[in-house]
Amino acid sequence: MTASHMLPRGRASLEVLRAEAIQERDTVIHERLLAGEDPWQFMDELPTVDELVVYLLRADAINADDGRMPSATREYRVLRQIALEHPGLSGTVWRMLSVRGLH
């Protein structure tokens, strides 16, 4: 893991976060294609770019809490804080909370 992957992303702009997520997603797609997988079979199961951004920010929050996995209450607070800090992700965060039954 490079030093840039260890830096918290919370202060980055949404455009920068999305660019990072696009790069991550493209890497996953490339690896799966190299493994011989059919994109028609796996593309629908990949998270969206905004979902990846939320996951990256969530991972930063977990790392900042000494790697402890959050309780359901803390998970709700972390995701809600992501939505507050990045209003462009609000719809994605609330959808993710709803799917997890935390909304």
C-alpha positions in Angstrom: 0.0 0.0 0.0 1.4 3.4 -1.0 1.6 6.4 1.4 -1.2 8.1 -0.6 -3.6 5.2 0.3 -2.9 5.8 4.0 -4.0 9.5 3.9 -7.5 10.3 5.1 -9.7 11.4 2.3 -12.3 13.3 4.4 -11.0 16.7 3.4 -10.7 16.0 -0.4 -13.2 17.4 -2.8 -16.0 15.1 -4.1 -14.4 15.3 -7.6 -11.1 14.0 -6.3 -12.8 11.3 -4.3 -14.8 10.2 -7.4 -11.7 10.2 -9.5 -10.0 7.9 -7.0 -13.1 5.7 -6.9 -13.2 5.5 -10.7 -9.6 4.4 -10.7 -10.4 1.7 -8.1 -13.4 0.5 -10.1 -11.5 0.4 -13.3 -8.8 -1.7 -11.7 -11.4 -4.2 -10.4 -12.9 -4.4 -13.9 -9.5 -4.8 -15.5 -8.5 -7.6 -13.1 -11.8 -9.5 -13.6 -11.5 -9.2 -17.4 -7.9 -10.5 -17.1 -9.3 -13.4 -15.1 -11.5 -14.3 -18.0 -14.8 -13.2 -16.4 -17.7 -12.0 -18.6 -18.5 -8.3 -18.0 -22.1 -9.0 -18.6 -22.0 -11.3 -15.6 -20.3 -9.0 -13.1 -20.8 -5.4 -14.0 -24.2 -5.2 -12.2 -22.7 -6.5 -9.0 -20.0 -3.8 -8.8 -20.7 -0.8 -6.5 -21.3 2.5 -8.2 -18.6 5.2 -8.1 -20.4 7.1 -5.4 -20.9 3.9 -3.3 -17.1 3.3 -3.6 -16.5 6.8 -2.4 -18.7 6.2 0.6 -16.9 2.9 1.3 -13.5 4.6 1.1 -14.6 7.3 3.5 -16.1 4.7 5.8 -12.8 2.8 5.7 -11.0 6.0 6.7 -13.4 6.4 9.7 -12.7 2.8 10.8 -8.9 3.3 10.5 -9.2 6.5 12.5 -11.0 4.5 15.2 -8.0 2.1 15.5 -9.5 -0.3 13.0 -12.5 -1.2 15.2 -15.6 -2.2 13.2 -18.5 0.1 14.0 -21.6 -0.9 15.9 -24.9 -0.4 14.1 -25.3 3.0 15.9 -21.7 4.1 15.0 -22.2 2.9 11.4 -25.3 5.1 11.1 -23.4 8.1 12.5 -20.3 7.5 10.3 -22.5 7.3 7.1 -24.6 10.2 8.2 -21.5 12.3 8.8 -20.3 11.4 5.3 -23.6 12.7 3.9 -23.3 15.9 5.8 -19.7 16.5 4.7 -20.4 15.6 1.1 -23.9 16.6 0.2 -23.5 15.1 -3.3 -23.3 11.7 -1.7 -26.5 12.1 0.4 -28.7 10.1 -1.8 -26.2 7.3 -2.0 -25.7 7.3 1.8 -29.4 7.2 2.6 -29.9 4.4 0.0 -27.1 2.4 1.6 -28.5 3.0 5.1 -31.9 1.8 3.9 -30.5 -1.4 2.3 -28.6 -2.1 5.6 -31.8 -1.5 7.6 -30.2 1.4 9.5 -32.5 4.1 8.1 
